[in-house]
Amino acid sequence: MQNLRIVSPKRDRRIQNGWEAFFPYYAGYPEVFVDELLSSADLRQSSVVLDPWNGSGTTTLAAARKGHRSIGYDINPVMIVIARARLLPKSEADSLEPILQQVLEGCEPQLEVPSNDPLNKWFHDETTAAIRALERSICERLVGRLTLNHSGVNLEYLSSIAAAFYVALFAVGRKLVSSFRSTNPTWIRVAKVDEDRVHVDGSNVRELFRDQIVAMTLELLHPSHNREIDFAAVELATVDSQNCNVEEEAIDLVVTSPPYCTRIDYTAATRVELAILKPLCSIDDRQLSRQMIGSTRVPVDEIEKKEEWGKTCLSFLDKVKAHPSKASSGYYLKTHLDYFEKMAASLKSIRQSLKIGGKAILVVQDSFYKDVHNDLPAILSEMAGPSNLHLKRREDFNVRRTMSGMNVSSKNYNRKPGAVEAVLCFEAV
């Protein structure tokens, strides 16, 4: 473990340009962080790398560039599409514009838009119809027979080209709902009345979509974009981290960043994208939000704290329960119990997937509940022990700006600004 090169996992928005600018989604760490770990981890070429919270695909992209087989799981299907699109090789650049013409020629907006179309939360009927026509045309031309199944689309088989076209449509949707964004970067409001819904005619929607694909083509052709990736070496699937569904002891290295315990609804950050994918995946965003680790929804079943979670976790939960602020002993205690139960199950699943002697590198950030310190790095270090994941090394980095710190009510409490982002290095025994 001491040979691992651990650089700061802090994300630098200044380097999110060029091709990466098409994927402006929250990532737990930059690609250079994973690259340095992979270069120093003494892996064989046949080694397998897993990220059970793969998000926008930083781990799988970095591992693929190194020639390793990589597996990326995420419970949110939007993130699987995004991670797949990031893998699009330069050799496909010339095919994008011809496919674009086919997609645009196949756009036939429906005369009537179903009243329950989730896009109606933000858009007038004409705009919804234009977006839906593009989505339908992409599906007809780029989603293969093997990809479709009785319950929707098996995203494991989605091509990078198809994913790139969906990401371009995501960008159009995000641009059009910019007025619904709040100070919380993960939250997108919905229109309260019909007059608030966005009205953009179909020709403008198609022009925005065309601009995205043309821009993608130019970036792929740029000299700085000189990589080719073995598509077959990357497995991406919609999987809950509590059940990684990997063959036991098949993984050599886990590199990941679990959802932080900050009560941020990451599902809400992809509301528009989930709405666009609705015909493909039949997604219930409320149910998805409930399944997420860190859900802001109260769990259906009662959850009891467990001794195996460790003394730091139990002490924190006792302080939450005893806190004098409103709903601390009810809503907030229940959502924290939900978080830790899911996290404990996820750590067990990670251990089952690792070979004996395999490594798990987790990037974890501490936080606060009101004025109560939530030392998540310490909690997960203790929680991993009963799963036979032993902490061998820890490196701390100070982070000045945090997502939870954007909450204006956080200023009401006497606590240090920023956070500690810890890199926890475990070994499977």
C-alpha positions in Angstrom: 0.0 0.0 0.0 2.9 2.4 0.8 4.0 2.2 -2.9 0.7 3.7 -4.1 1.0 7.2 -5.5 -1.9 9.1 -4.0 -2.4 12.6 -5.4 -5.1 15.0 -4.4 -8.6 13.7 -5.3 -9.8 17.3 -5.5 -11.7 18.1 -8.7 -10.4 21.0 -10.8 -13.1 22.5 -13.0 -10.4 24.3 -15.0 -9.4 21.0 -16.7 -12.9 20.1 -17.6 -12.7 21.3 -21.2 -12.5 19.9 -24.6 -14.1 16.4 -24.8 -14.6 16.4 -21.1 -16.8 19.5 -21.2 -19.6 17.4 -22.7 -19.8 15.6 -19.4 -20.4 18.3 -16.8 -21.6 15.8 -14.1 -20.4 15.5 -10.5 -17.3 13.3 -10.2 -15.7 12.1 -7.0 -12.1 12.7 -8.3 -10.2 13.6 -11.5 -8.8 11.1 -13.9 -5.2 11.9 -12.9 -6.0 10.5 -9.4 -7.0 7.1 -10.8 -4.2 7.2 -13.3 -1.6 7.6 -10.6 -3.1 4.8 -8.5 -3.2 2.4 -11.5 0.4 3.2 -12.5 1.7 2.4 -9.0 -0.6 -0.5 -7.9 1.6 -3.2 -9.4 -1.3 -4.6 -11.5 -0.9 -7.3 -14.2 -2.3 -6.5 -17.6 -5.1 -9.0 -16.9 -6.1 -7.4 -13.7 -9.8 -6.3 -13.2 -10.7 -2.9 -11.8 -14.2 -2.2 -10.3 -16.0 1.0 -9.4 -19.4 0.2 -7.7 -20.3 3.9 -7.7 -19.0 4.7 -11.2 -20.9 7.9 -11.8 -19.7 9.6 -15.0 -17.1 6.9 -15.6 -13.8 8.3 -14.5 -12.5 5.0 -13.1 -13.6 2.9 -16.1 -12.1 5.5 -18.5 -8.7 5.6 -16.8 -8.5 1.8 -16.4 -9.4 1.3 -20.1 -6.7 3.7 -21.1 -4.2 1.6 -19.2 -5.5 -1.6 -21.0 -7.1 -3.2 -17.9 -10.5 -4.8 -17.9 -12.8 -2.5 -15.9 -16.3 -2.8 -14.5 -18.4 0.2 -13.6 -21.7 0.0 -11.8 -24.2 2.7 -11.0 -27.8 2.6 -9.8 -28.7 5.6 -11.9 -29.1 4.6 -15.6 -28.3 8.1 -16.8 -24.8 7.7 -15.4 -24.3 4.4 -17.4 -25.2 6.2 -20.6 -22.8 9.1 -19.8 -19.9 6.7 -18.8 -20.4 4.8 -22.1 -20.4 8.0 -24.2 -17.1 9.1 -22.6 -15.5 6.0 -24.1 -16.3 7.0 -27.7 -13.1 6.6 -29.7 -11.6 9.1 -32.2 -12.1 6.6 -35.0 -15.9 7.2 -34.8 -15.7 10.9 -35.3 -16.4 10.7 -39.1 -19.6 8.7 -38.5 -21.3 11.2 -36.2 -22.5 13.8 -38.8 -23.9 11.2 -41.3 -25.8 9.6 -38.4 -27.0 13.0 -37.3 -28.6 13.6 -40.7 -30.4 10.3 -40.5 -31.6 11.1 -37.0 -32.9 14.6 -38.0 -34.6 13.2 -41.1 -36.4 10.7 -39.0 -37.8 13.2 -36.6 -41.6 13.3 -36.8 -43.1 15.0 -33.8 -46.4 13.5 -32.5 -49.4 15.7 -32.9 -50.4 15.1 -29.3 -48.1 14.8 -26.3 -49.2 12.4 -23.5 -50.2 14.4 -20.5 -48.1 12.2 -18.2 -44.8 12.7 -20.2 -42.3 13.7 -17.5 -40.8 16.4 -19.9 -44.0 18.3 -19.4 -42.7 19.3 -15.9 -40.5 21.9 -17.7 -41.6 22.2 -21.4 -44.7 23.2 -23.4 -46.1 20.5 -25.6 -44.3 21.6 -28.8 -40.9 21.5 -27.1 -41.7 18.2 -25.4 -42.8 16.8 -28.8 -39.5 18.0 -30.5 -37.3 16.4 -27.8 -39.3 13.2 -27.8 -39.1 13.0 -31.6 -35.3 13.2 -31.4 -35.1 10.6 -28.7 -37.4 8.2 -30.7 -35.3 8.7 -33.8 -32.1 8.0 -31.9 -33.6 4.8 -30.5 -34.8 3.6 -33.9 -31.5 4.1 -35.6 -28.9 3.4 -32.9 -30.4 1.0 -30.3 -30.0 -2.5 -31.5 -32.3 -5.5 -31.2 -30.0 -7.1 -28.6 -30.1 -4.0 -26.5 -33.9 -3.9 -26.2 -35.7 -6.3 -23.9 -39.2 -6.7 -22.4 -38.5 -4.2 -19.6 -36.8 -1.5 -21.8 -33.1 -1.1 -22.7 -30.3 -3.3 -21.5 -27.7 -0.5 -21.1 -24.9 -3.0 -20.8 -25.0 -3.4 -24.6 -25.6 0.3 -25.5 -22.9 1.4 -28.0 -20.8 4.5 -27.4 -22.2 6.1 -30.5 -25.8 5.7 -29.3 -24.7 6.9 -25.8 -23.1 10.0 -27.3 -26.3 10.9 -29.1 -28.3 10.6 -25.9 -25.7 12.7 -24.1 -26.1 15.4 -26.8 -29.9 15.3 -26.2 -29.2 15.5 -22.4 -27.2 18.7 -23.1 -30.1 20.2 -25.0 -32.5 19.5 -22.1 -30.1 20.9 -19.5 -29.6 24.0 -21.5 -33.3 24.6 -21.9 -34.1 24.2 -18.2 -31.3 26.5 -17.0 -33.8 28.9 -15.6 -35.0 26.1 -13.2 -31.6 25.7 -11.5 -31.1 26.9 -7.9 -28.1 27.7 -5.8 -27.9 23.9 -5.1 -26.2 22.5 -8.2 -27.9 19.2 -7.8 -31.4 20.6 -7.6 -33.7 21.4 -10.6 -37.1 22.8 -9.9 -40.2 22.1 -12.0 -42.6 24.6 -13.4 -45.3 25.6 -10.9 -47.8 26.8 -13.5 -48.2 26.3 -17.3 -47.0 29.8 -18.0 -43.6 28.9 -16.5 -43.0 26.0 -18.9 -40.3 26.6 -21.5 -41.5 27.1 -25.0 -38.9 26.6 -27.8 -40.1 25.6 -31.3 -39.0 22.3 -32.8 -36.6 23.8 -35.3 -34.6 25.5 -32.6 -34.5 22.3 -30.5 -33.2 20.4 -33.5 -30.6 23.2 -34.2 -29.4 23.0 -30.6 -29.0 19.2 -31.0 -27.2 19.6 -34.3 -24.8 22.0 -32.6 -24.0 19.5 -29.9 -23.1 16.7 -32.3 -21.0 19.0 -34.5 -19.1 20.2 -31.5 -18.6 16.6 -30.3 -17.2 15.7 -33.8 -14.7 18.6 -33.7 -13.5 17.7 -30.3 -13.0 14.0 -31.2 -10.9 15.1 -34.2 -8.8 17.5 -32.2 -5.1 16.5 -32.0 -5.3 16.3 -28.2 -7.9 13.6 -28.4 -5.6 10.8 -29.5 -6.8 7.8 -27.5 -8.3 4.5 -28.6 -10.0 2.4 -26.0 -10.9 -1.3 -26.1 -14.7 -1.1 -25.9 -15.0 -4.8 -25.0 -12.8 -4.4 -22.0 -15.3 -2.1 -20.2 -18.4 -3.5 -18.6 -21.1 -0.9 -17.6 -24.4 -1.8 -16.0 -27.1 -0.5 -13.8 -26.4 -2.3 -10.5 -27.0 -1.4 -6.8 -23.7 -1.2 -4.9 -25.3 -3.4 -2.2 -25.3 -6.3 -4.6 -22.3 -5.8 -7.0 -23.2 -9.1 -8.7 -19.6 -9.8 -9.5 -18.1 -13.3 -9.4 -16.6 -13.8 -5.9 -13.0 -12.8 -5.6 -12.7 -11.7 -9.2 -11.6 -8.1 -8.7 -8.0 -7.0 -8.1 -8.6 -3.4 -7.4 -11.6 -1.2 -6.4 -11.3 2.6 -6.9 -14.4 4.5 -6.0 -16.0 7.3 -4.1 -19.2 6.4 -2.3 -22.0 9.0 -2.0 -21.2 11.4 0.8 -23.5 11.5 3.8 -24.7 15.1 3.1 -28.3 14.4 2.2 -27.9 15.6 -1.4 -30.4 14.0 -3.8 -28.2 13.0 -6.7 -31.2 11.7 -8.6 -32.6 15.2 -8.7 -29.5 16.4 -10.5 -30.4 14.2 -13.4 -34.2 14.8 -13.4 -34.2 16.0 -17.0 -32.0 13.2 -18.3 -34.2 10.6 -16.5 -37.2 12.2 -18.2 -35.6 11.9 -21.6 -34.7 8.2 -21.0 -38.2 7.4 -19.7 -39.4 5.5 -22.8 -36.3 3.3 -22.7 -36.0 2.4 -19.1 -39.4 3.0 -17.5 -37.7 4.8 -14.7 -39.6 5.9 -11.5 -37.3 8.7 -10.3 -39.0 8.7 -6.9 -38.3 5.0 -6.4 -34.7 5.5 -7.7 -34.2 8.3 -5.2 -35.4 6.1 -2.4 -32.9 3.3 -3.5 -29.9 5.7 -3.6 -27.4 5.7 -0.7 -27.9 9.1 1.0 -31.6 9.2 0.0 -33.5 12.2 1.3 -36.6 10.0 1.6 -37.6 8.2 4.8 -37.1 4.5 4.5 -40.2 2.3 4.3 -39.0 -0.2 7.0 -37.8 0.6 10.4 -34.0 0.3 10.7 -32.1 -0.4 13.9 -28.5 0.6 14.4 -26.0 -2.2 14.6 -22.9 -2.7 16.8 -20.9 -3.8 13.8 -21.2 -0.3 12.3 -18.6 0.8 14.9 -18.4 3.1 17.9 -17.9 6.3 15.8 -21.0 5.7 13.8 -23.1 4.8 16.9 -21.9 7.9 18.7 -22.8 10.1 15.8 -26.3 8.5 15.5 -26.9 9.1 19.3 -26.0 12.8 18.8 -28.3 13.1 15.9 -31.2 11.6 17.9 -30.5 13.8 20.9 -30.1 17.0 18.9 -32.6 19.7 19.9 -33.4 20.8 16.3 -36.7 19.9 14.7 -37.1 16.3 13.3 -33.6 15.2 14.5 -35.0 12.2 16.4 -37.4 11.4 13.5 -36.8 12.2 9.9 -33.1 13.0 10.1 -32.2 10.0 12.3 -34.1 7.6 9.9 -32.4 8.9 6.8 -29.0 8.5 8.5 -29.8 5.0 9.6 -30.8 4.3 6.0 -27.5 5.6 4.7 -25.3 3.5 7.1 -27.3 0.3 6.6 -26.9 0.6 2.8 -23.2 1.5 3.2 -22.5 -1.4 5.4 -24.1 -3.8 2.9 -22.1 -2.2 0.1 -18.8 -2.7 1.9 -19.7 -6.4 2.3 -20.5 -6.6 -1.4 -17.1 -5.0 -2.3 -15.2 -7.4 -0.1 -17.0 -10.4 -1.7 -15.9 -9.2 -5.1 -12.2 -8.7 -4.1 -9.5 -11.3 -4.3 -7.7 -12.0 -1.1 -5.0 -9.4 -0.9 -6.9 -7.2 -3.4 -7.1 -3.5 -2.7 -10.0 -1.1 -2.3 -9.4 2.7 -2.5 -12.2 4.8 -1.3 -12.4 8.6 -1.5 -14.6 9.8 1.5 -15.5 13.2 2.7 -16.5 14.2 6.2 -19.5 16.5 6.9 -21.7 17.9 9.6 -25.3 17.4 10.8 -26.1 20.8 12.1 -23.1 21.3 14.5 -22.4 17.6 14.9 -19.3 16.3 13.1 -20.0 13.3 10.9 -16.5 11.8 10.7 -17.4 9.5 7.7 -13.8 8.5 7.0 -13.5 7.1 10.5 -16.9 5.5 10.4 -16.2 3.7 7.1 -12.8 2.6 8.4 -14.4 1.0 11.4 -17.4 -0.3 9.4 -15.2 -2.1 6.9 -13.5 -4.2 9.5 -16.2 -6.8 10.1 -16.3 -7.3 6.3 -12.6 -8.3 6.3 -11.5 -5.1 4.7 -8.5 -3.8 6.8 -7.4 -0.2 6.6 -3.7 -0.1 5.6 -3.2 3.6 4.8 -5.1 6.9 4.9 -4.2 10.2 3.3 -6.2 13.4 4.1 -6.7 16.4 1.8 -8.4 19.6 2.9 -11.3 20.8 0.7 -12.4 24.4 0.9 -15.6 24.3 -1.0 -18.2 21.5 -0.4 -21.7 20.9 -1.8 -23.2 20.7 1.7 -21.5 24.0 2.5 -23.6 25.7 -0.2 -26.7 25.4 2.1 -27.3 28.8 3.5 -28.5 27.4 6.8 -25.0 25.8 7.4 -23.8 29.3 8.4 -26.1 29.2 11.4 -23.8 26.7 13.1 -20.3 27.1 14.6 -18.2 24.8 12.6 -15.1 24.8 10.5 -15.5 25.7 6.8 -14.6 23.2 4.2 -14.1 19.5 4.7 -11.5 16.7 4.9 -11.4 14.4 1.9 -9.8 11.2 2.9 -8.3 8.5 0.7 -8.8 5.2 2.5 -6.7 2.2 1.3 -8.1 -1.2 2.4 -6.8 -4.7 1.8 -9.1 -7.8 1.6 -8.2 -10.5 4.1 
